[in-house]
Amino acid sequence: MSESKVINLPKKLPLAERISEAKQIISEWTKSLNIPFNKKIDTVQLEKCERNRKEYRYHYIIARGTAC
């Protein structure tokens, strides 16, 4: 699996539901990585957020060994 992920969510989805959906997608993604995600030292970071007429596009990356 890639160390980056783009999540597209509809603009008409309420904020709480967008957050919940993104959280679920990120959780599934981190579980499927080739190199296991270590919650003690790795972090998921929002690299970029875009929006257009119909959706929000969130670009996430895995930052290895960066947690405090």
PyRosetta script that sets phi, psi and omega in degrees:
from pyrosetta import init, pose_from_sequence

init()
pose = pose_from_sequence("MSESKVINLPKKLPLAERISEAKQIISEWTKSLNIPFNKKIDTVQLEKCERNRKEYRYHYIIARGTAC")
pose.set_psi(1, 152.1)
pose.set_omega(1, -178.9)
pose.set_phi(2, -74.6)
pose.set_psi(2, 155.4)
pose.set_omega(2, 177.2)
pose.set_phi(3, -88.1)
pose.set_psi(3, 10.1)
pose.set_omega(3, 175.0)
pose.set_phi(4, -137.2)
pose.set_psi(4, 156.9)
pose.set_omega(4, -176.1)
pose.set_phi(5, -149.3)
pose.set_psi(5, 136.4)
pose.set_omega(5, 174.0)
pose.set_phi(6, -111.0)
pose.set_psi(6, 127.4)
pose.set_omega(6, 179.7)
pose.set_phi(7, -115.6)
pose.set_psi(7, 123.7)
pose.set_omega(7, 177.4)
pose.set_phi(8, -106.6)
pose.set_psi(8, 126.3)
pose.set_omega(8, 179.3)
pose.set_phi(9, -131.5)
pose.set_psi(9, 141.0)
pose.set_omega(9, -178.2)
pose.set_phi(10, -61.8)
pose.set_psi(10, 141.3)
pose.set_omega(10, 179.8)
pose.set_phi(11, -64.2)
pose.set_psi(11, -31.7)
pose.set_omega(11, -177.0)
pose.set_phi(12, -77.6)
pose.set_psi(12, -7.1)
pose.set_omega(12, 176.0)
pose.set_phi(13, -71.8)
pose.set_psi(13, 128.3)
pose.set_omega(13, 179.5)
pose.set_phi(14, -58.5)
pose.set_psi(14, 152.3)
pose.set_omega(14, -176.1)
pose.set_phi(15, -52.5)
pose.set_psi(15, -48.3)
pose.set_omega(15, -178.6)
pose.set_phi(16, -59.0)
pose.set_psi(16, -38.6)
pose.set_omega(16, 179.3)
pose.set_phi(17, -72.6)
pose.set_psi(17, -35.6)
pose.set_omega(17, 175.8)
pose.set_phi(18, -63.0)
pose.set_psi(18, -43.6)
pose.set_omega(18, 179.0)
pose.set_phi(19, -62.0)
pose.set_psi(19, -46.6)
pose.set_omega(19, -179.8)
pose.set_phi(20, -61.5)
pose.set_psi(20, -44.6)
pose.set_omega(20, 179.9)
pose.set_phi(21, -64.8)
pose.set_psi(21, -45.2)
pose.set_omega(21, 178.8)
pose.set_phi(22, -62.2)
pose.set_psi(22, -41.6)
pose.set_omega(22, 179.1)
pose.set_phi(23, -60.0)
pose.set_psi(23, -43.5)
pose.set_omega(23, -180.0)
pose.set_phi(24, -65.2)
pose.set_psi(24, -44.1)
pose.set_omega(24, 179.7)
pose.set_phi(25, -63.4)
pose.set_psi(25, -43.2)
pose.set_omega(25, 179.4)
pose.set_phi(26, -64.1)
pose.set_psi(26, -42.0)
pose.set_omega(26, 179.0)
pose.set_phi(27, -60.2)
pose.set_psi(27, -46.7)
pose.set_omega(27, 178.5)
pose.set_phi(28, -63.8)
pose.set_psi(28, -39.4)
pose.set_omega(28, -179.5)
pose.set_phi(29, -64.2)
pose.set_psi(29, -47.5)
pose.set_omega(29, -178.2)
pose.set_phi(30, -65.2)
pose.set_psi(30, -29.4)
pose.set_omega(30, 177.6)
pose.set_phi(31, -73.0)
pose.set_psi(31, -22.3)
pose.set_omega(31, -175.6)
pose.set_phi(32, -97.7)
pose.set_psi(32, 2.3)
pose.set_omega(32, -177.9)
pose.set_phi(33, -65.8)
pose.set_psi(33, 146.2)
pose.set_omega(33, 176.7)
pose.set_phi(34, -63.9)
pose.set_psi(34, -44.7)
pose.set_omega(34, 173.7)
pose.set_phi(35, -95.7)
pose.set_psi(35, 117.7)
pose.set_omega(35, -174.9)
pose.set_phi(36, -54.4)
pose.set_psi(36, 143.3)
pose.set_omega(36, 177.1)
pose.set_phi(37, -78.1)
pose.set_psi(37, 123.8)
pose.set_omega(37, -179.7)
pose.set_phi(38, -103.8)
pose.set_psi(38, 108.6)
pose.set_omega(38, -176.2)
pose.set_phi(39, -61.6)
pose.set_psi(39, -22.0)
pose.set_omega(39, -178.7)
pose.set_phi(40, -77.1)
pose.set_psi(40, -31.2)
pose.set_omega(40, -174.9)
pose.set_phi(41, -126.0)
pose.set_psi(41, -15.2)
pose.set_omega(41, -179.0)
pose.set_phi(42, -102.3)
pose.set_psi(42, 151.8)
pose.set_omega(42, 177.0)
pose.set_phi(43, -133.0)
pose.set_psi(43, 152.5)
pose.set_omega(43, 171.3)
pose.set_phi(44, -99.7)
pose.set_psi(44, 126.5)
pose.set_omega(44, -177.4)
pose.set_phi(45, -122.7)
pose.set_psi(45, 138.3)
pose.set_omega(45, 173.1)
pose.set_phi(46, -79.2)
pose.set_psi(46, 114.2)
pose.set_omega(46, -177.2)
pose.set_phi(47, -87.3)
pose.set_psi(47, -35.1)
pose.set_omega(47, -174.8)
pose.set_phi(48, -161.5)
pose.set_psi(48, 147.8)
pose.set_omega(48, 176.2)
pose.set_phi(49, -132.1)
pose.set_psi(49, 130.4)
pose.set_omega(49, 179.4)
pose.set_phi(50, -127.6)
pose.set_psi(50, 157.5)
pose.set_omega(50, 172.6)
pose.set_phi(51, -142.9)
pose.set_psi(51, 148.5)
pose.set_omega(51, 173.3)
pose.set_phi(52, -131.8)
pose.set_psi(52, -164.4)
pose.set_omega(52, -175.7)
pose.set_phi(53, -59.0)
pose.set_psi(53, -37.0)
pose.set_omega(53, -169.8)
pose.set_phi(54, -110.5)
pose.set_psi(54, -17.6)
pose.set_omega(54, -173.7)
pose.set_phi(55, -151.8)
pose.set_psi(55, 163.6)
pose.set_omega(55, 169.3)
pose.set_phi(56, -102.8)
pose.set_psi(56, 141.5)
pose.set_omega(56, 178.6)
pose.set_phi(57, -124.0)
pose.set_psi(57, 117.4)
pose.set_omega(57, -178.3)
pose.set_phi(58, -108.2)
pose.set_psi(58, 127.3)
pose.set_omega(58, 179.4)
pose.set_phi(59, -106.3)
pose.set_psi(59, 115.0)
pose.set_omega(59, -179.7)
pose.set_phi(60, -112.0)
pose.set_psi(60, 151.1)
pose.set_omega(60, 174.2)
pose.set_phi(61, -132.7)
pose.set_psi(61, 158.2)
pose.set_omega(61, 172.0)
pose.set_phi(62, -97.2)
pose.set_psi(62, 123.0)
pose.set_omega(62, 175.1)
pose.set_phi(63, -103.4)
pose.set_psi(63, 110.4)
pose.set_omega(63, -176.1)
pose.set_phi(64, -81.1)
pose.set_psi(64, 132.2)
pose.set_omega(64, 174.5)
pose.set_phi(65, 68.1)
pose.set_psi(65, 30.9)
pose.set_omega(65, -175.6)
pose.set_phi(66, -113.3)
pose.set_psi(66, -5.2)
pose.set_omega(66, -177.9)
pose.set_phi(67, -69.6)
pose.set_psi(67, 147.0)
pose.set_omega(67, 179.2)
pose.set_phi(68, -85.9)
pose.dump_pdb("model.pdb")
